[in-house]
Amino acid sequence: MLKKICLIAALTFTGSVFAQDATCAANAAEKKLAGAAKNSFLKKCEKDAAAKCDITAKDKKLAGAAKNSFTKKCVKDAVGA
């Protein structure tokens, strides 16, 4: 029971850390990027977000489906598309 409470608390705080950063889509709009420049920026931003999320998943010792699910949601939240 204590492990579940700790996991929920950790996920809550991790989500708020990523939420503080502006999303990739918001950053692209703020920089007024369009066309190929926007696509390139979003692709790099998504790659960087995936790396951060993967490291966070490793820190949480997630594996298998739990890791995939966490990483997918984390990247989606970071990209904000």
PDB file with SEQRES, HELIX, SHEET and CRYST1 records, atoms N, CA, C and O in Angstrom:
SEQRES   1 A   81  MET LEU LYS LYS ILE CYS LEU ILE ALA ALA LEU THR PHE          
SEQRES   2 A   81  THR GLY SER VAL PHE ALA GLN ASP ALA THR CYS ALA ALA          
SEQRES   3 A   81  ASN ALA ALA GLU LYS LYS LEU ALA GLY ALA ALA LYS ASN          
SEQRES   4 A   81  SER PHE LEU LYS LYS CYS GLU LYS ASP ALA ALA ALA LYS          
SEQRES   5 A   81  CYS ASP ILE THR ALA LYS ASP LYS LYS LEU ALA GLY ALA          
SEQRES   6 A   81  ALA LYS ASN SER PHE THR LYS LYS CYS VAL LYS ASP ALA          
SEQRES   7 A   81  VAL GLY ALA                                                  
HELIX    1 AA1 LEU A    2  GLN A   20  1                                  19    
HELIX    2 AA2 CYS A   24  GLU A   30  1                                   7    
HELIX    3 AA3 GLY A   35  ASP A   59  1                                  25    
HELIX    4 AA4 GLY A   64  VAL A   79  1                                  16    
CRYST1    1.000    1.000    1.000  90.00  90.00  90.00 P 1           1          
ATOM      1  N   MET A   1       0.827  -1.183   0.000  1.00  0.00           N  
ATOM      2  CA  MET A   1       0.000   0.000   0.000  1.00  0.00           C  
ATOM      3  C   MET A   1       0.877   1.255   0.000  1.00  0.00           C  
ATOM      4  O   MET A   1       0.595   2.215  -0.717  1.00  0.00           O  
ATOM      5  N   LEU A   2       1.918   1.242   0.790  1.00  0.00           N  
ATOM      6  CA  LEU A   2       2.823   2.392   0.863  1.00  0.00           C  
ATOM      7  C   LEU A   2       3.524   2.612  -0.473  1.00  0.00           C  
ATOM      8  O   LEU A   2       3.742   3.753  -0.880  1.00  0.00           O  
ATOM      9  N   LYS A   3       3.880   1.516  -1.161  1.00  0.00           N  
ATOM     10  CA  LYS A   3       4.527   1.644  -2.464  1.00  0.00           C  
ATOM     11  C   LYS A   3       3.597   2.317  -3.462  1.00  0.00           C  
ATOM     12  O   LYS A   3       4.041   3.137  -4.266  1.00  0.00           O  
ATOM     13  N   LYS A   4       2.314   1.979  -3.420  1.00  0.00           N  
ATOM     14  CA  LYS A   4       1.354   2.585  -4.339  1.00  0.00           C  
ATOM     15  C   LYS A   4       1.220   4.080  -4.078  1.00  0.00           C  
ATOM     16  O   LYS A   4       1.148   4.871  -5.018  1.00  0.00           O  
ATOM     17  N   ILE A   5       1.187   4.465  -2.816  1.00  0.00           N  
ATOM     18  CA  ILE A   5       1.076   5.874  -2.460  1.00  0.00           C  
ATOM     19  C   ILE A   5       2.318   6.633  -2.925  1.00  0.00           C  
ATOM     20  O   ILE A   5       2.211   7.736  -3.463  1.00  0.00           O  
ATOM     21  N   CYS A   6       3.483   6.047  -2.720  1.00  0.00           N  
ATOM     22  CA  CYS A   6       4.726   6.687  -3.155  1.00  0.00           C  
ATOM     23  C   CYS A   6       4.777   6.818  -4.674  1.00  0.00           C  
ATOM     24  O   CYS A   6       5.212   7.846  -5.194  1.00  0.00           O  
ATOM     25  N   LEU A   7       4.334   5.780  -5.389  1.00  0.00           N  
ATOM     26  CA  LEU A   7       4.324   5.821  -6.849  1.00  0.00           C  
ATOM     27  C   LEU A   7       3.380   6.903  -7.351  1.00  0.00           C  
ATOM     28  O   LEU A   7       3.720   7.639  -8.277  1.00  0.00           O  
ATOM     29  N   ILE A   8       2.215   7.007  -6.761  1.00  0.00           N  
ATOM     30  CA  ILE A   8       1.245   8.031  -7.170  1.00  0.00           C  
ATOM     31  C   ILE A   8       1.815   9.427  -6.903  1.00  0.00           C  
ATOM     32  O   ILE A   8       1.689  10.323  -7.738  1.00  0.00           O  
ATOM     33  N   ALA A   9       2.430   9.604  -5.758  1.00  0.00           N  
ATOM     34  CA  ALA A   9       3.021  10.900  -5.427  1.00  0.00           C  
ATOM     35  C   ALA A   9       4.146  11.251  -6.399  1.00  0.00           C  
ATOM     36  O   ALA A   9       4.255  12.396  -6.837  1.00  0.00           O  
ATOM     37  N   ALA A  10       4.981  10.272  -6.737  1.00  0.00           N  
ATOM     38  CA  ALA A  10       6.091  10.511  -7.661  1.00  0.00           C  
ATOM     39  C   ALA A  10       5.573  10.877  -9.048  1.00  0.00           C  
ATOM     40  O   ALA A  10       6.095  11.792  -9.686  1.00  0.00           O  
ATOM     41  N   LEU A  11       4.559  10.174  -9.511  1.00  0.00           N  
ATOM     42  CA  LEU A  11       3.994  10.475 -10.831  1.00  0.00           C  
ATOM     43  C   LEU A  11       3.345  11.852 -10.852  1.00  0.00           C  
ATOM     44  O   LEU A  11       3.419  12.560 -11.856  1.00  0.00           O  
ATOM     45  N   THR A  12       2.722  12.225  -9.770  1.00  0.00           N  
ATOM     46  CA  THR A  12       2.083  13.537  -9.690  1.00  0.00           C  
ATOM     47  C   THR A  12       3.118  14.646  -9.787  1.00  0.00           C  
ATOM     48  O   THR A  12       2.935  15.600 -10.543  1.00  0.00           O  
ATOM     49  N   PHE A  13       4.197  14.531  -9.034  1.00  0.00           N  
ATOM     50  CA  PHE A  13       5.221  15.568  -9.055  1.00  0.00           C  
ATOM     51  C   PHE A  13       5.985  15.578 -10.362  1.00  0.00           C  
ATOM     52  O   PHE A  13       6.379  16.648 -10.825  1.00  0.00           O  
ATOM     53  N   THR A  14       6.210  14.419 -10.977  1.00  0.00           N  
ATOM     54  CA  THR A  14       6.905  14.355 -12.253  1.00  0.00           C  
ATOM     55  C   THR A  14       6.085  15.039 -13.327  1.00  0.00           C  
ATOM     56  O   THR A  14       6.630  15.774 -14.151  1.00  0.00           O  
ATOM     57  N   GLY A  15       4.794  14.808 -13.328  1.00  0.00           N  
ATOM     58  CA  GLY A  15       3.929  15.449 -14.310  1.00  0.00           C  
ATOM     59  C   GLY A  15       3.961  16.953 -14.185  1.00  0.00           C  
ATOM     60  O   GLY A  15       3.931  17.663 -15.190  1.00  0.00           O  
ATOM     61  N   SER A  16       4.021  17.444 -12.969  1.00  0.00           N  
ATOM     62  CA  SER A  16       4.050  18.895 -12.780  1.00  0.00           C  
ATOM     63  C   SER A  16       5.378  19.487 -13.209  1.00  0.00           C  
ATOM     64  O   SER A  16       5.425  20.647 -13.618  1.00  0.00           O  
ATOM     65  N   VAL A  17       6.460  18.724 -13.128  1.00  0.00           N  
ATOM     66  CA  VAL A  17       7.761  19.213 -13.580  1.00  0.00           C  
ATOM     67  C   VAL A  17       7.735  19.419 -15.084  1.00  0.00           C  
ATOM     68  O   VAL A  17       8.192  20.450 -15.578  1.00  0.00           O  
ATOM     69  N   PHE A  18       7.200  18.441 -15.820  1.00  0.00           N  
ATOM     70  CA  PHE A  18       7.144  18.579 -17.269  1.00  0.00           C  
ATOM     71  C   PHE A  18       6.105  19.614 -17.678  1.00  0.00           C  
ATOM     72  O   PHE A  18       6.251  20.247 -18.724  1.00  0.00           O  
ATOM     73  N   ALA A  19       5.078  19.797 -16.890  1.00  0.00           N  
ATOM     74  CA  ALA A  19       4.036  20.762 -17.224  1.00  0.00           C  
ATOM     75  C   ALA A  19       4.549  22.191 -17.113  1.00  0.00           C  
ATOM     76  O   ALA A  19       4.012  23.086 -17.766  1.00  0.00           O  
ATOM     77  N   GLN A  20       5.565  22.422 -16.309  1.00  0.00           N  
ATOM     78  CA  GLN A  20       6.101  23.765 -16.156  1.00  0.00           C  
ATOM     79  C   GLN A  20       6.800  24.227 -17.425  1.00  0.00           C  
ATOM     80  O   GLN A  20       6.771  25.412 -17.756  1.00  0.00           O  
ATOM     81  N   ASP A  21       7.425  23.302 -18.134  1.00  0.00           N  
ATOM     82  CA  ASP A  21       8.071  23.650 -19.388  1.00  0.00           C  
ATOM     83  C   ASP A  21       6.997  23.877 -20.438  1.00  0.00           C  
ATOM     84  O   ASP A  21       5.982  23.181 -20.460  1.00  0.00           O  
ATOM     85  N   ALA A  22       7.221  24.849 -21.303  1.00  0.00           N  
ATOM     86  CA  ALA A  22       6.283  25.066 -22.394  1.00  0.00           C  
ATOM     87  C   ALA A  22       6.378  23.886 -23.354  1.00  0.00           C  
ATOM     88  O   ALA A  22       7.449  23.303 -23.528  1.00  0.00           O  
ATOM     89  N   THR A  23       5.274  23.543 -23.965  1.00  0.00           N  
ATOM     90  CA  THR A  23       5.271  22.415 -24.888  1.00  0.00           C  
ATOM     91  C   THR A  23       6.013  22.776 -26.161  1.00  0.00           C  
ATOM     92  O   THR A  23       6.243  23.950 -26.451  1.00  0.00           O  
ATOM     93  N   CYS A  24       6.380  21.764 -26.909  1.00  0.00           N  
ATOM     94  CA  CYS A  24       7.090  21.977 -28.171  1.00  0.00           C  
ATOM     95  C   CYS A  24       6.242  22.798 -29.132  1.00  0.00           C  
ATOM     96  O   CYS A  24       6.742  23.711 -29.788  1.00  0.00           O  
ATOM     97  N   ALA A  25       4.962  22.471 -29.210  1.00  0.00           N  
ATOM     98  CA  ALA A  25       4.066  23.197 -30.117  1.00  0.00           C  
ATOM     99  C   ALA A  25       3.954  24.662 -29.701  1.00  0.00           C  
ATOM    100  O   ALA A  25       3.930  25.546 -30.558  1.00  0.00           O  
ATOM    101  N   ALA A  26       3.885  24.925 -28.409  1.00  0.00           N  
ATOM    102  CA  ALA A  26       3.798  26.299 -27.931  1.00  0.00           C  
ATOM    103  C   ALA A  26       5.092  27.060 -28.225  1.00  0.00           C  
ATOM    104  O   ALA A  26       5.058  28.233 -28.595  1.00  0.00           O  
ATOM    105  N   ASN A  27       6.217  26.395 -28.060  1.00  0.00           N  
ATOM    106  CA  ASN A  27       7.493  27.033 -28.364  1.00  0.00           C  
ATOM    107  C   ASN A  27       7.609  27.358 -29.852  1.00  0.00           C  
ATOM    108  O   ASN A  27       8.106  28.421 -30.223  1.00  0.00           O  
ATOM    109  N   ALA A  28       7.149  26.440 -30.698  1.00  0.00           N  
ATOM    110  CA  ALA A  28       7.193  26.673 -32.139  1.00  0.00           C  
ATOM    111  C   ALA A  28       6.298  27.855 -32.511  1.00  0.00           C  
ATOM    112  O   ALA A  28       6.673  28.680 -33.344  1.00  0.00           O  
ATOM    113  N   ALA A  29       5.133  27.936 -31.905  1.00  0.00           N  
ATOM    114  CA  ALA A  29       4.220  29.051 -32.179  1.00  0.00           C  
ATOM    115  C   ALA A  29       4.804  30.366 -31.678  1.00  0.00           C  
ATOM    116  O   ALA A  29       4.692  31.397 -32.341  1.00  0.00           O  
ATOM    117  N   GLU A  30       5.423  30.323 -30.509  1.00  0.00           N  
ATOM    118  CA  GLU A  30       6.035  31.521 -29.941  1.00  0.00           C  
ATOM    119  C   GLU A  30       7.160  32.037 -30.831  1.00  0.00           C  
ATOM    120  O   GLU A  30       7.338  33.245 -30.987  1.00  0.00           O  
ATOM    121  N   LYS A  31       7.917  31.109 -31.413  1.00  0.00           N  
ATOM    122  CA  LYS A  31       9.014  31.492 -32.303  1.00  0.00           C  
ATOM    123  C   LYS A  31       8.534  31.799 -33.720  1.00  0.00           C  
ATOM    124  O   LYS A  31       9.321  32.180 -34.586  1.00  0.00           O  
ATOM    125  N   LYS A  32       7.229  31.627 -33.941  1.00  0.00           N  
ATOM    126  CA  LYS A  32       6.594  31.889 -35.237  1.00  0.00           C  
ATOM    127  C   LYS A  32       7.248  31.085 -36.358  1.00  0.00           C  
ATOM    128  O   LYS A  32       7.520  31.601 -37.442  1.00  0.00           O  
ATOM    129  N   LEU A  33       7.494  29.805 -36.067  1.00  0.00           N  
ATOM    130  CA  LEU A  33       8.080  28.917 -37.064  1.00  0.00           C  
ATOM    131  C   LEU A  33       6.991  28.384 -37.981  1.00  0.00           C  
ATOM    132  O   LEU A  33       5.843  28.227 -37.568  1.00  0.00           O  
ATOM    133  N   ALA A  34       7.352  28.111 -39.211  1.00  0.00           N  
ATOM    134  CA  ALA A  34       6.405  27.551 -40.175  1.00  0.00           C  
ATOM    135  C   ALA A  34       7.162  26.654 -41.148  1.00  0.00           C  
ATOM    136  O   ALA A  34       8.377  26.772 -41.306  1.00  0.00           O  
ATOM    137  N   GLY A  35       6.432  25.766 -41.788  1.00  0.00           N  
ATOM    138  CA  GLY A  35       7.007  24.911 -42.823  1.00  0.00           C  
ATOM    139  C   GLY A  35       8.072  23.970 -42.308  1.00  0.00           C  
ATOM    140  O   GLY A  35       7.931  23.343 -41.259  1.00  0.00           O  
ATOM    141  N   ALA A  36       9.150  23.890 -43.085  1.00  0.00           N  
ATOM    142  CA  ALA A  36      10.232  22.954 -42.776  1.00  0.00           C  
ATOM    143  C   ALA A  36      10.917  23.291 -41.450  1.00  0.00           C  
ATOM    144  O   ALA A  36      11.329  22.392 -40.718  1.00  0.00           O  
ATOM    145  N   ALA A  37      11.036  24.568 -41.145  1.00  0.00           N  
ATOM    146  CA  ALA A  37      11.677  24.963 -39.884  1.00  0.00           C  
ATOM    147  C   ALA A  37      10.860  24.466 -38.695  1.00  0.00           C  
ATOM    148  O   ALA A  37      11.416  23.987 -37.707  1.00  0.00           O  
ATOM    149  N   LYS A  38       9.544  24.583 -38.799  1.00  0.00           N  
ATOM    150  CA  LYS A  38       8.659  24.114 -37.725  1.00  0.00           C  
ATOM    151  C   LYS A  38       8.744  22.601 -37.582  1.00  0.00           C  
ATOM    152  O   LYS A  38       8.840  22.078 -36.472  1.00  0.00           O  
ATOM    153  N   ASN A  39       8.710  21.898 -38.717  1.00  0.00           N  
ATOM    154  CA  ASN A  39       8.792  20.436 -38.675  1.00  0.00           C  
ATOM    155  C   ASN A  39      10.100  19.970 -38.066  1.00  0.00           C  
ATOM    156  O   ASN A  39      10.119  19.041 -37.259  1.00  0.00           O  
ATOM    157  N   SER A  40      11.187  20.607 -38.447  1.00  0.00           N  
ATOM    158  CA  SER A  40      12.500  20.251 -37.912  1.00  0.00           C  
ATOM    159  C   SER A  40      12.563  20.516 -36.413  1.00  0.00           C  
ATOM    160  O   SER A  40      13.059  19.686 -35.650  1.00  0.00           O  
ATOM    161  N   PHE A  41      12.058  21.673 -35.994  1.00  0.00           N  
ATOM    162  CA  PHE A  41      12.052  22.032 -34.579  1.00  0.00           C  
ATOM    163  C   PHE A  41      11.223  21.036 -33.770  1.00  0.00           C  
ATOM    164  O   PHE A  41      11.659  20.575 -32.715  1.00  0.00           O  
ATOM    165  N   LEU A  42      10.034  20.705 -34.262  1.00  0.00           N  
ATOM    166  CA  LEU A  42       9.154  19.773 -33.541  1.00  0.00           C  
ATOM    167  C   LEU A  42       9.766  18.383 -33.458  1.00  0.00           C  
ATOM    168  O   LEU A  42       9.652  17.712 -32.432  1.00  0.00           O  
ATOM    169  N   LYS A  43      10.416  17.949 -34.535  1.00  0.00           N  
ATOM    170  CA  LYS A  43      11.050  16.627 -34.542  1.00  0.00           C  
ATOM    171  C   LYS A  43      12.169  16.553 -33.507  1.00  0.00           C  
ATOM    172  O   LYS A  43      12.276  15.575 -32.767  1.00  0.00           O  
ATOM    173  N   LYS A  44      13.012  17.605 -33.458  1.00  0.00           N  
ATOM    174  CA  LYS A  44      14.107  17.631 -32.479  1.00  0.00           C  
ATOM    175  C   LYS A  44      13.562  17.719 -31.064  1.00  0.00           C  
ATOM    176  O   LYS A  44      14.054  17.049 -30.155  1.00  0.00           O  
ATOM    177  N   CYS A  45      12.541  18.552 -30.883  1.00  0.00           N  
ATOM    178  CA  CYS A  45      11.950  18.729 -29.559  1.00  0.00           C  
ATOM    179  C   CYS A  45      11.343  17.405 -29.065  1.00  0.00           C  
ATOM    180  O   CYS A  45      11.493  17.045 -27.898  1.00  0.00           O  
ATOM    181  N   GLU A  46      10.665  16.694 -29.957  1.00  0.00           N  
ATOM    182  CA  GLU A  46      10.064  15.408 -29.588  1.00  0.00           C  
ATOM    183  C   GLU A  46      11.148  14.389 -29.239  1.00  0.00           C  
ATOM    184  O   GLU A  46      10.982  13.604 -28.305  1.00  0.00           O  
ATOM    185  N   LYS A  47      12.248  14.397 -29.976  1.00  0.00           N  
ATOM    186  CA  LYS A  47      13.360  13.485 -29.694  1.00  0.00           C  
ATOM    187  C   LYS A  47      13.968  13.785 -28.321  1.00  0.00           C  
ATOM    188  O   LYS A  47      14.266  12.870 -27.553  1.00  0.00           O  
ATOM    189  N   ASP A  48      14.148  15.071 -28.023  1.00  0.00           N  
ATOM    190  CA  ASP A  48      14.692  15.471 -26.719  1.00  0.00           C  
ATOM    191  C   ASP A  48      13.741  15.089 -25.579  1.00  0.00           C  
ATOM    192  O   ASP A  48      14.174  14.635 -24.520  1.00  0.00           O  
ATOM    193  N   ALA A  49      12.438  15.282 -25.813  1.00  0.00           N  
ATOM    194  CA  ALA A  49      11.435  14.928 -24.804  1.00  0.00           C  
ATOM    195  C   ALA A  49      11.438  13.422 -24.553  1.00  0.00           C  
ATOM    196  O   ALA A  49      11.329  12.980 -23.410  1.00  0.00           O  
ATOM    197  N   ALA A  50      11.562  12.642 -25.617  1.00  0.00           N  
ATOM    198  CA  ALA A  50      11.599  11.184 -25.476  1.00  0.00           C  
ATOM    199  C   ALA A  50      12.800  10.757 -24.642  1.00  0.00           C  
ATOM    200  O   ALA A  50      12.694   9.852 -23.814  1.00  0.00           O  
ATOM    201  N   ALA A  51      13.937  11.405 -24.855  1.00  0.00           N  
ATOM    202  CA  ALA A  51      15.136  11.075 -24.073  1.00  0.00           C  
ATOM    203  C   ALA A  51      14.929  11.396 -22.596  1.00  0.00           C  
ATOM    204  O   ALA A  51      15.284  10.600 -21.727  1.00  0.00           O  
ATOM    205  N   LYS A  52      14.344  12.582 -22.309  1.00  0.00           N  
ATOM    206  CA  LYS A  52      14.076  12.958 -20.916  1.00  0.00           C  
ATOM    207  C   LYS A  52      13.105  11.982 -20.264  1.00  0.00           C  
ATOM    208  O   LYS A  52      13.306  11.552 -19.128  1.00  0.00           O  
ATOM    209  N   CYS A  53      12.058  11.641 -20.994  1.00  0.00           N  
ATOM    210  CA  CYS A  53      11.042  10.746 -20.445  1.00  0.00           C  
ATOM    211  C   CYS A  53      11.607   9.349 -20.214  1.00  0.00           C  
ATOM    212  O   CYS A  53      11.249   8.682 -19.243  1.00  0.00           O  
ATOM    213  N   ASP A  54      12.489   8.907 -21.106  1.00  0.00           N  
ATOM    214  CA  ASP A  54      13.112   7.593 -20.966  1.00  0.00           C  
ATOM    215  C   ASP A  54      13.983   7.555 -19.713  1.00  0.00           C  
ATOM    216  O   ASP A  54      13.987   6.564 -18.984  1.00  0.00           O  
ATOM    217  N   ILE A  55      14.708   8.623 -19.472  1.00  0.00           N  
ATOM    218  CA  ILE A  55      15.546   8.693 -18.268  1.00  0.00           C  
ATOM    219  C   ILE A  55      14.675   8.683 -17.014  1.00  0.00           C  
ATOM    220  O   ILE A  55      14.999   8.020 -16.028  1.00  0.00           O  
ATOM    221  N   THR A  56      13.568   9.420 -17.059  1.00  0.00           N  
ATOM    222  CA  THR A  56      12.654   9.452 -15.917  1.00  0.00           C  
ATOM    223  C   THR A  56      12.070   8.069 -15.664  1.00  0.00           C  
ATOM    224  O   THR A  56      11.934   7.655 -14.513  1.00  0.00           O  
ATOM    225  N   ALA A  57      11.727   7.356 -16.725  1.00  0.00           N  
ATOM    226  CA  ALA A  57      11.186   5.998 -16.589  1.00  0.00           C  
ATOM    227  C   ALA A  57      12.224   5.072 -15.960  1.00  0.00           C  
ATOM    228  O   ALA A  57      11.883   4.228 -15.131  1.00  0.00           O  
ATOM    229  N   LYS A  58      13.488   5.228 -16.352  1.00  0.00           N  
ATOM    230  CA  LYS A  58      14.548   4.408 -15.753  1.00  0.00           C  
ATOM    231  C   LYS A  58      14.716   4.739 -14.279  1.00  0.00           C  
ATOM    232  O   LYS A  58      14.907   3.844 -13.455  1.00  0.00           O  
ATOM    233  N   ASP A  59      14.645   6.025 -13.944  1.00  0.00           N  
ATOM    234  CA  ASP A  59      14.763   6.434 -12.547  1.00  0.00           C  
ATOM    235  C   ASP A  59      13.645   5.834 -11.705  1.00  0.00           C  
ATOM    236  O   ASP A  59      13.848   5.512 -10.535  1.00  0.00           O  
ATOM    237  N   LYS A  60      12.476   5.687 -12.295  1.00  0.00           N  
ATOM    238  CA  LYS A  60      11.327   5.109 -11.596  1.00  0.00           C  
ATOM    239  C   LYS A  60      11.345   3.583 -11.635  1.00  0.00           C  
ATOM    240  O   LYS A  60      10.473   2.924 -11.069  1.00  0.00           O  
ATOM    241  N   LYS A  61      12.359   3.029 -12.318  1.00  0.00           N  
ATOM    242  CA  LYS A  61      12.518   1.585 -12.445  1.00  0.00           C  
ATOM    243  C   LYS A  61      11.309   0.932 -13.125  1.00  0.00           C  
ATOM    244  O   LYS A  61      10.869  -0.149 -12.737  1.00  0.00           O  
ATOM    245  N   LEU A  62      10.787   1.614 -14.145  1.00  0.00           N  
ATOM    246  CA  LEU A  62       9.672   1.070 -14.908  1.00  0.00           C  
ATOM    247  C   LEU A  62      10.223   0.182 -16.010  1.00  0.00           C  
ATOM    248  O   LEU A  62      11.313   0.417 -16.533  1.00  0.00           O  
ATOM    249  N   ALA A  63       9.451  -0.845 -16.354  1.00  0.00           N  
ATOM    250  CA  ALA A  63       9.863  -1.747 -17.417  1.00  0.00           C  
ATOM    251  C   ALA A  63       8.630  -2.253 -18.158  1.00  0.00           C  
ATOM    252  O   ALA A  63       7.513  -2.201 -17.643  1.00  0.00           O  
ATOM    253  N   GLY A  64       8.850  -2.739 -19.362  1.00  0.00           N  
ATOM    254  CA  GLY A  64       7.770  -3.339 -20.131  1.00  0.00           C  
ATOM    255  C   GLY A  64       6.675  -2.361 -20.498  1.00  0.00           C  
ATOM    256  O   GLY A  64       6.935  -1.230 -20.909  1.00  0.00           O  
ATOM    257  N   ALA A  65       5.438  -2.824 -20.339  1.00  0.00           N  
ATOM    258  CA  ALA A  65       4.276  -2.020 -20.713  1.00  0.00           C  
ATOM    259  C   ALA A  65       4.158  -0.751 -19.879  1.00  0.00           C  
ATOM    260  O   ALA A  65       3.728   0.284 -20.389  1.00  0.00           O  
ATOM    261  N   ALA A  66       4.529  -0.816 -18.618  1.00  0.00           N  
ATOM    262  CA  ALA A  66       4.454   0.368 -17.762  1.00  0.00           C  
ATOM    263  C   ALA A  66       5.399   1.455 -18.268  1.00  0.00           C  
ATOM    264  O   ALA A  66       5.043   2.633 -18.287  1.00  0.00           O  
ATOM    265  N   LYS A  67       6.606   1.056 -18.679  1.00  0.00           N  
ATOM    266  CA  LYS A  67       7.573   2.008 -19.212  1.00  0.00           C  
ATOM    267  C   LYS A  67       7.072   2.604 -20.524  1.00  0.00           C  
ATOM    268  O   LYS A  67       7.148   3.815 -20.731  1.00  0.00           O  
ATOM    269  N   ASN A  68       6.563   1.754 -21.404  1.00  0.00           N  
ATOM    270  CA  ASN A  68       6.064   2.230 -22.689  1.00  0.00           C  
ATOM    271  C   ASN A  68       4.908   3.198 -22.517  1.00  0.00           C  
ATOM    272  O   ASN A  68       4.856   4.236 -23.176  1.00  0.00           O  
ATOM    273  N   SER A  69       3.992   2.862 -21.641  1.00  0.00           N  
ATOM    274  CA  SER A  69       2.833   3.713 -21.393  1.00  0.00           C  
ATOM    275  C   SER A  69       3.254   5.050 -20.806  1.00  0.00           C  
ATOM    276  O   SER A  69       2.780   6.100 -21.239  1.00  0.00           O  
ATOM    277  N   PHE A  70       4.140   5.013 -19.825  1.00  0.00           N  
ATOM    278  CA  PHE A  70       4.625   6.240 -19.191  1.00  0.00           C  
ATOM    279  C   PHE A  70       5.339   7.124 -20.208  1.00  0.00           C  
ATOM    280  O   PHE A  70       5.084   8.326 -20.285  1.00  0.00           O  
ATOM    281  N   THR A  71       6.237   6.520 -20.988  1.00  0.00           N  
ATOM    282  CA  THR A  71       7.010   7.278 -21.959  1.00  0.00           C  
ATOM    283  C   THR A  71       6.112   7.898 -23.022  1.00  0.00           C  
ATOM    284  O   THR A  71       6.295   9.054 -23.403  1.00  0.00           O  
ATOM    285  N   LYS A  72       5.144   7.126 -23.496  1.00  0.00           N  
ATOM    286  CA  LYS A  72       4.227   7.630 -24.524  1.00  0.00           C  
ATOM    287  C   LYS A  72       3.454   8.837 -24.011  1.00  0.00           C  
ATOM    288  O   LYS A  72       3.341   9.841 -24.714  1.00  0.00           O  
ATOM    289  N   LYS A  73       2.918   8.752 -22.792  1.00  0.00           N  
ATOM    290  CA  LYS A  73       2.153   9.863 -22.213  1.00  0.00           C  
ATOM    291  C   LYS A  73       3.061  11.059 -21.944  1.00  0.00           C  
ATOM    292  O   LYS A  73       2.684  12.202 -22.201  1.00  0.00           O  
ATOM    293  N   CYS A  74       4.237  10.797 -21.435  1.00  0.00           N  
ATOM    294  CA  CYS A  74       5.181  11.854 -21.110  1.00  0.00           C  
ATOM    295  C   CYS A  74       5.563  12.639 -22.371  1.00  0.00           C  
ATOM    296  O   CYS A  74       5.578  13.870 -22.351  1.00  0.00           O  
ATOM    297  N   VAL A  75       5.868  11.946 -23.447  1.00  0.00           N  
ATOM    298  CA  VAL A  75       6.239  12.594 -24.706  1.00  0.00           C  
ATOM    299  C   VAL A  75       5.052  13.376 -25.259  1.00  0.00           C  
ATOM    300  O   VAL A  75       5.212  14.502 -25.730  1.00  0.00           O  
ATOM    301  N   LYS A  76       3.870  12.785 -25.204  1.00  0.00           N  
ATOM    302  CA  LYS A  76       2.675  13.460 -25.706  1.00  0.00           C  
ATOM    303  C   LYS A  76       2.443  14.764 -24.944  1.00  0.00           C  
ATOM    304  O   LYS A  76       2.122  15.788 -25.547  1.00  0.00           O  
ATOM    305  N   ASP A  77       2.604  14.730 -23.632  1.00  0.00           N  
ATOM    306  CA  ASP A  77       2.436  15.932 -22.817  1.00  0.00           C  
ATOM    307  C   ASP A  77       3.504  16.976 -23.134  1.00  0.00           C  
ATOM    308  O   ASP A  77       3.212  18.171 -23.156  1.00  0.00           O  
ATOM    309  N   ALA A  78       4.723  16.539 -23.377  1.00  0.00           N  
ATOM    310  CA  ALA A  78       5.810  17.467 -23.663  1.00  0.00           C  
ATOM    311  C   ALA A  78       5.661  18.115 -25.034  1.00  0.00           C  
ATOM    312  O   ALA A  78       5.953  19.299 -25.204  1.00  0.00           O  
ATOM    313  N   VAL A  79       5.205  17.331 -26.012  1.00  0.00           N  
ATOM    314  CA  VAL A  79       5.061  17.850 -27.376  1.00  0.00           C  
ATOM    315  C   VAL A  79       3.853  18.778 -27.449  1.00  0.00           C  
ATOM    316  O   VAL A  79       3.929  19.840 -28.067  1.00  0.00           O  
ATOM    317  N   GLY A  80       2.765  18.402 -26.842  1.00  0.00           N  
ATOM    318  CA  GLY A  80       1.596  19.257 -26.806  1.00  0.00           C  
ATOM    319  C   GLY A  80       0.887  19.453 -28.114  1.00  0.00           C  
ATOM    320  O   GLY A  80       0.164  20.436 -28.281  1.00  0.00           O  
ATOM    321  N   ALA A  81       1.068  18.564 -29.033  1.00  0.00           N  
ATOM    322  CA  ALA A  81       0.428  18.697 -30.349  1.00  0.00           C  
ATOM    323  C   ALA A  81      -0.987  18.310 -30.273  1.00  0.00           C  
ATOM    324  O   ALA A  81      -1.694  18.355 -31.279  1.00  0.00           O  
TER     325      ALA A  81                                                      
END                                                                             
